[in-house]
Amino acid sequence: MDAPARSSATAGPLGRKHLRVILSVVTLLSIFWSINLSASGSLLFPYAAAFATSLALICLELRRISTGVVVAAGLLLTATVAFFALSIPYAVAPSRRLLSLAQLYVALITNCGLFLGLSSLDSRTVSRVFLSIAVLILVVATLEVHFGLRPFVDAIRSLIHQEYYRDTARDLQLYGAVRPTVFASEPSLVGIFWGLSLCGWLLADTDRWGFRRLVVAALLTAAAIFVIRSPTIFYAVAICVIGLIVHGLRRSANPGVRLAKSALLFACFVVTTTSTSLLMHAGDEFGGVIEDIVKGDSFYSRQIGPHRLASSMADTSPFFGFGLGGDAEMAPYVMDAFSPVIENMIAGANAADVDSVPGMAINFSEGKTSHLLTNSFWQFWISFGILGGAVVAALVALALANLGVSEIGFVLLGATLMGQTMGGVVIAPAWTPLFVIAALTIGWTNARPAGTGKSARSASRRPVIG
């Protein structure tokens, strides 16, 4: 007689788990596809679909939001409003700054919900979800590029996006092939989210790492590099390697090993933040291929331009930067920092073929100078300044720590690496790597200590919802 009761009791937690999986996947894909709310060609609410599903996840996981999280969020709200108030006296467009501030809150809430959804699932489920997304992206990308699916994909993109990348001539010149979009607004997002999915698969369930998984990961990565043709994948591979090392070191009780872990993270952070200067110096010193890469428009606009603009910020407004939405204030410095590529972009904007006009050239001509910054790491510091950026980063880290994230250093390093591959501070995708990587490390907290057997593997999983 009790069989139906047991079946019903099991179905409840299982249904709640499936609901969280669906909402998390929909949130992630909605960010990837940039599904906004628009009317009559005007953007009303960015990433509306992801925001809605994230709110649902927040409601489902409301019990996990402790007093410490609320305090950290309140301090972050107070700090960012104070930074906004301090910028008003010299703001050219206060309304634009206020809009950027509101967009920042939307982006943070969206990714907070995604974090809560992913971190509520057991490690194996999270790993399988990300593997499924990685395979799905790779299959669609292959069909799009090599099996004639491109017209269908472009038709769907025209329905989703008001503006989308279609410069196939540039792809052929820089990458030797047309890059897939997988329904996203631009090809670079495919590399970013495929790389993030690789991280999710390998880092969520680290105890299942072995030779077979290494072989599969190598084959998938090689296929992705060939089909997607994105350098972002190499950043993701670096995050996976560093993450697996950090996970191995953190299990040791030896203080020396833990010190080595901290030293590794610090060294990686220094190399990441100084790599632009090192490459510029190497290009001047050795020339050849390195000089060609450094002087290319793509590398310059993604690395050197933002780096030079950050240096200008440190000289002119070091404490609180140019502020969110401070495009007009940074415009004179942008002209200097990006001077080698601006002429090329303006020339492209005068092209007869409208499809060949670079999106950055259009944004620049409309006064949206922050859209030239295709490096969210440097844009974060340019927008908030050294003091303001440190305050915001510390408060976000405090909130994550109160949500159970212990490897804050690795999470910040992973976000720094992925930040080299995309632009934006107030849009949801700019914060997604930080919150996804943070969610992946939740399962490490109770990972089995070194030397234990397979029977302890289940201890590394997140508590099952129920």
ZAMARGU-4260 file (C-alpha; in steps of 0.2 Angstrom, whole numbers, plus 5000, padded with zeros to 4 digits):
<rodrens>
0) 5000/5000/5000 | 5015/5012/5003 | 5022/5010/4986 | 5012/5025/4978 | 5017/5036/4993
5) 5036/5032/4991 | 5034/5035/4972 | 5026/5052/4975 | 5039/5057/4988 | 5053/5053/4975
10) 5044/5062/4961 | 5043/5078/4971 | 5062/5081/4973 | 5065/5074/4956 | 5053/5086/4948
15) 5061/5101/4957 | 5078/5095/4951 | 5072/5095/4933 | 5064/5112/4935 | 5080/5119/4941
20) 5090/5111/4927 | 5078/5118/4914 | 5078/5135/4921 | 5097/5135/4922 | 5099/5129/4904
25) 5086/5142/4898 | 5095/5156/4907 | 5112/5151/4900 | 5105/5149/4882 | 5095/5166/4883
30) 5111/5175/4888 | 5121/5166/4874 | 5107/5171/4861 | 5104/5188/4869 | 5085/5187/4869
35) 5080/5205/4873 | 5063/5213/4874 | 5060/5225/4860 | 5046/5235/4852 | 5046/5245/4836
40) 5065/5242/4834 | 5069/5249/4851 | 5077/5239/4865 | 5066/5240/4880 | 5074/5227/4892
45) 5091/5218/4888 | 5092/5199/4891 | 5073/5199/4897 | 5071/5180/4895 | 5087/5176/4905
50) 5081/5189/4919 | 5064/5181/4920 | 5071/5163/4922 | 5084/5169/4934 | 5071/5177/4945
55) 5062/5161/4945 | 5078/5152/4951 | 5081/5165/4965 | 5063/5162/4971 | 5066/5143/4971
60) 5083/5146/4981 | 5077/5160/4992 | 5081/5150/5008 | 5100/5150/5003 | 5101/5169/5003
65) 5108/5172/5020 | 5110/5188/5030 | 5128/5189/5024 | 5123/5189/5006 | 5109/5202/5009
70) 5122/5213/5018 | 5135/5211/5004 | 5122/5215/4991 | 5116/5231/5001 | 5134/5237/5002
75) 5136/5234/4983 | 5120/5244/4980 | 5126/5258/4991 | 5143/5259/4984 | 5138/5259/4966
80) 5124/5272/4969 | 5138/5283/4978 | 5149/5281/4963 | 5135/5287/4952 | 5131/5302/4963
85) 5150/5307/4963 | 5150/5306/4944 | 5135/5318/4942 | 5144/5335/4943 | 5155/5331/4928
90) 5143/5320/4919 | 5139/5325/4901 | 5124/5313/4900 | 5118/5309/4917 | 5103/5299/4910
95) 5115/5287/4901 | 5125/5284/4917 | 5108/5280/4926 | 5103/5268/4913 | 5120/5259/4913
100) 5118/5258/4932 | 5101/5250/4930 | 5108/5238/4917 | 5122/5233/4929 | 5109/5228/4942
105) 5100/5218/4929 | 5116/5209/4924 | 5121/5205/4942 | 5103/5198/4946 | 5102/5188/4931
110) 5119/5179/4934 | 5115/5177/4953 | 5100/5167/4948 | 5110/5157/4936 | 5123/5154/4950
115) 5110/5148/4962 | 5102/5137/4950 | 5118/5128/4945 | 5125/5127/4962 | 5109/5119/4968
120) 5112/5104/4957 | 5124/5089/4960 | 5140/5090/4952 | 5137/5075/4940 | 5121/5084/4933
125) 5130/5100/4931 | 5144/5092/4922 | 5132/5082/4910 | 5122/5098/4907 | 5138/5108/4901
130) 5144/5093/4891 | 5127/5092/4882 | 5128/5111/4878 | 5145/5109/4872 | 5141/5095/4860
135) 5125/5104/4854 | 5134/5120/4850 | 5148/5110/4841 | 5135/5100/4831 | 5125/5115/4826
140) 5141/5125/4821 | 5147/5110/4810 | 5130/5109/4801 | 5130/5128/4799 | 5147/5129/4792
145) 5149/5113/4782 | 5132/5106/4779 | 5122/5121/4772 | 5113/5126/4788 | 5119/5144/4787
150) 5104/5152/4778 | 5092/5144/4791 | 5103/5150/4805 | 5104/5168/4798 | 5085/5168/4795
155) 5082/5164/4814 | 5096/5177/4819 | 5086/5190/4809 | 5071/5187/4820 | 5081/5187/4836
160) 5093/5201/4834 | 5090/5219/4828 | 5109/5219/4823 | 5120/5204/4820 | 5137/5200/4813
165) 5138/5195/4795 | 5155/5201/4789 | 5160/5184/4780 | 5174/5193/4771 | 5183/5197/4787
170) 5181/5179/4793 | 5190/5173/4778 | 5204/5186/4779 | 5207/5183/4798 | 5202/5165/4801
175) 5203/5157/4784 | 5185/5151/4785 | 5167/5158/4789 | 5164/5156/4808 | 5148/5149/4814
180) 5136/5159/4824 | 5124/5145/4831 | 5110/5158/4831 | 5120/5171/4842 | 5122/5189/4837
185) 5141/5187/4833 | 5153/5172/4831 | 5164/5177/4846 | 5150/5172/4858 | 5151/5154/4851
190) 5169/5152/4856 | 5165/5161/4873 | 5150/5149/4878 | 5158/5134/4870 | 5174/5137/4881
195) 5163/5140/4896 | 5154/5124/4893 | 5170/5115/4892 | 5175/5122/4909 | 5158/5117/4916
200) 5160/5099/4910 | 5178/5096/4917 | 5177/5107/4933 | 5160/5103/4940 | 5164/5085/4943
205) 5183/5084/4945 | 5183/5068/4954 | 5179/5059/4937 | 5194/5066/4929 | 5205/5052/4921
210) 5213/5047/4905 | 5197/5043/4895 | 5190/5060/4899 | 5207/5068/4894 | 5206/5060/4877
215) 5188/5065/4874 | 5191/5083/4880 | 5206/5084/4868 | 5196/5077/4853 | 5181/5089/4857
220) 5193/5104/4859 | 5202/5100/4843 | 5185/5099/4834 | 5180/5115/4841 | 5196/5124/4836
225) 5193/5118/4819 | 5175/5122/4817 | 5172/5137/4829 | 5189/5145/4825 | 5190/5156/4841
230) 5205/5160/4851 | 5194/5160/4867 | 5194/5141/4867 | 5213/5142/4872 | 5208/5154/4887
235) 5195/5141/4892 | 5208/5127/4891 | 5220/5137/4902 | 5206/5139/4915 | 5202/5120/4915
240) 5221/5116/4917 | 5223/5129/4931 | 5207/5123/4939 | 5212/5105/4940 | 5228/5109/4947
245) 5220/5120/4961 | 5207/5107/4965 | 5222/5094/4967 | 5232/5106/4978 | 5217/5112/4989
250) 5214/5094/4995 | 5231/5094/5004 | 5232/5099/5022 | 5250/5103/5020 | 5252/5122/5023
255) 5266/5122/5010 | 5255/5115/4997 | 5241/5128/5000 | 5254/5141/4999 | 5260/5135/4982
260) 5242/5135/4977 | 5240/5154/4982 | 5257/5157/4973 | 5251/5149/4957 | 5235/5159/4957
265) 5245/5175/4960 | 5257/5171/4946 | 5244/5167/4934 | 5235/5183/4938 | 5251/5193/4935
270) 5255/5185/4919 | 5237/5188/4913 | 5237/5206/4917 | 5254/5210/4910 | 5253/5199/4895
275) 5248/5214/4884 | 5264/5224/4889 | 5275/5209/4887 | 5268/5205/4869 | 5270/5223/4864
280) 5288/5223/4870 | 5291/5206/4862 | 5284/5213/4845 | 5296/5227/4846 | 5310/5217/4851
285) 5309/5201/4839 | 5297/5207/4826 | 5290/5193/4814 | 5274/5184/4818 | 5273/5192/4835
290) 5274/5209/4828 | 5261/5205/4815 | 5249/5199/4829 | 5252/5214/4840 | 5249/5226/4826
295) 5233/5218/4819 | 5217/5227/4822 | 5209/5212/4831 | 5222/5211/4844 | 5224/5229/4846
300) 5206/5233/4848 | 5204/5218/4861 | 5221/5220/4871 | 5232/5235/4867 | 5218/5248/4865
305) 5209/5244/4882 | 5226/5243/4890 | 5231/5260/4884 | 5214/5267/4889 | 5216/5260/4907
310) 5233/5269/4908 | 5225/5285/4903 | 5211/5282/4916 | 5225/5279/4930 | 5233/5296/4925
315) 5217/5306/4924 | 5204/5298/4936 | 5212/5285/4945 | 5200/5283/4960 | 5183/5280/4952
320) 5187/5279/4933 | 5177/5287/4920 | 5161/5279/4927 | 5147/5268/4920 | 5140/5276/4904
325) 5155/5289/4904 | 5157/5287/4885 | 5158/5306/4882 | 5171/5308/4896 | 5182/5295/4889
330) 5180/5299/4871 | 5196/5310/4869 | 5206/5297/4877 | 5199/5283/4866 | 5204/5293/4851
335) 5222/5292/4857 | 5222/5274/4864 | 5213/5267/4848 | 5221/5278/4835 | 5229/5265/4825
340) 5213/5256/4821 | 5200/5270/4821 | 5205/5276/4804 | 5202/5258/4797 | 5185/5257/4806
345) 5180/5274/4799 | 5185/5269/4782 | 5175/5253/4784 | 5160/5264/4789 | 5161/5273/4772
350) 5160/5257/4762 | 5147/5255/4749 | 5142/5238/4755 | 5133/5241/4771 | 5135/5222/4776
355) 5154/5225/4777 | 5153/5240/4790 | 5160/5234/4806 | 5149/5236/4821 | 5162/5245/4831
360) 5163/5258/4818 | 5144/5261/4819 | 5145/5262/4838 | 5160/5274/4837 | 5151/5286/4825
365) 5136/5286/4836 | 5147/5291/4851 | 5146/5274/4860 | 5165/5274/4863 | 5163/5260/4877
370) 5158/5248/4863 | 5176/5249/4856 | 5181/5240/4872 | 5181/5222/4868 | 5189/5217/4884
375) 5178/5217/4899 | 5192/5215/4912 | 5200/5232/4907 | 5183/5240/4905 | 5178/5235/4922
380) 5193/5245/4929 | 5191/5259/4917 | 5173/5261/4922 | 5175/5260/4941 | 5193/5266/4943
385) 5206/5258/4955 | 5197/5261/4971 | 5180/5259/4965 | 5185/5243/4956 | 5193/5236/4971
390) 5177/5240/4982 | 5165/5232/4969 | 5176/5216/4967 | 5178/5214/4986 | 5159/5215/4988
395) 5155/5203/4974 | 5168/5191/4982 | 5160/5194/4999 | 5143/5189/4992 | 5150/5174/4984
400) 5159/5168/4999 | 5143/5170/5009 | 5135/5159/4996 | 5148/5145/5000 | 5161/5149/4987
405) 5178/5145/4994 | 5190/5146/4980 | 5187/5165/4977 | 5205/5167/4970 | 5203/5155/4956
410) 5185/5161/4952 | 5192/5179/4950 | 5207/5172/4939 | 5195/5163/4928 | 5184/5178/4926
415) 5200/5189/4922 | 5205/5176/4909 | 5188/5175/4901 | 5186/5194/4902 | 5200/5196/4889
420) 5189/5188/4876 | 5173/5199/4877 | 5167/5217/4880 | 5155/5225/4892 | 5152/5228/4910
425) 5134/5231/4912 | 5128/5217/4901 | 5124/5199/4907 | 5137/5190/4897 | 5151/5200/4905
430) 5147/5193/4922 | 5142/5175/4917 | 5160/5167/4917 | 5162/5174/4935 | 5146/5167/4942
435) 5147/5150/4932 | 5165/5147/4937 | 5160/5151/4955 | 5145/5138/4954 | 5157/5125/4947
440) 5168/5126/4963 | 5154/5124/4975 | 5156/5105/4972 | 5174/5106/4977 | 5170/5110/4995
445) 5166/5093/5001 | 5178/5084/4988 | 5186/5068/4994 | 5203/5070/5002 | 5218/5064/4992
450) 5221/5045/4994 | 5203/5040/4998 | 5194/5027/4987 | 5180/5028/4975 | 5167/5025/4988
455) 5170/5043/4994 | 5166/5050/4977 | 5148/5054/4981 | 5154/5066/4995 | 5160/5078/4981
460) 5143/5081/4975 | 5131/5095/4979 | 5117/5091/4991 | 5103/5084/4980 | 5088/5096/4980
465) 5074/5089/4991
</rodrens>
